[in-house]
Amino acid sequence: MAVSSPTKLDPASVARLEGLELRARYIVDGFLTGQHRSPYRGQSVEFAEHREYAAGDDLRYVDWKVVGKTDRVYLKQFEAETSLSCYLAVDVSESMRYQGPDASLSKLEYAQCLAAALAYLVMRQRDNVGLATIDGGLREFVTASSNPANLDQLIHVLQLTEPSGKSDLGAALGGLADRLRRRSVVVVISDLLGKVESLTHGLRKLRHARHELVVLHTLDAAEVEFPFERATLFRGLESLPDVLAEPHGVRTAYLAAMARFLEQVHSSCRGSQADYELARTDEPLDAPLRKLLTARLRRRG
């Protein structure tokens, strides 16, 4: 089925589309309108298919033509050395089930769309993309590959995932770090609810292994703004009890706690050298991708 270039990428429009693959293609088509650079390009050097000589390298691969032009010793690189490897770490814990009263997509559905769209973007560059679904640990793992069949498997796993269990980002991201055999870009898509210390532990373990980190903090608008006006029964997630509360009596304290939480998350990401973007489920699905692109291009100069 052909997908025309979309003009609206709001969650309500995306929610009307059937199937994660179609949603992802729709988002990518919209994102690429007017875009000519990707946030996930491999590290650039003067010669895209070369790298500078290092002690111990095999001299058989020296490109002497380049040496003659630059007076510097460069080696020819093979495709495996130049391609990017990107892993999408998607939180599938119980709290990702939440969908606010005015939301068109749950947090998990929004995260699934972001992950699938990013997978398409990486594959368009013929780079490698893989998937890790995470909760209290590492649930599903799809090894990164540029094979189109790998994209089909990734979307299949995402689409069948049901949110459940408690979140432990320290254990989950630490487990992912143990699985990765190659330096990669790791994109964490999560509400990050839980102990910030656990998030910091997981991010630092990945960073210690020299992975490049991106965090897309996925929250419902109701979680950020607390718009409730009447007495409301708040359903407990991840084994927490239900709470019946009068919103006016708790709004000030809740918003202050949310502000502290967001600042702690920002601090954790900064300390771990992770790019951070808030991805609210009421904003167009290309918005987090555009913000991420802008931030990464600015940081790379």
Order of alpha helices (4+ residues) and beta strands (2+ residues): alpha-alpha-beta-alpha-beta-alpha-beta-alpha-beta-beta-alpha-alpha-beta-alpha-beta-alpha-beta-beta-alpha-beta-alpha
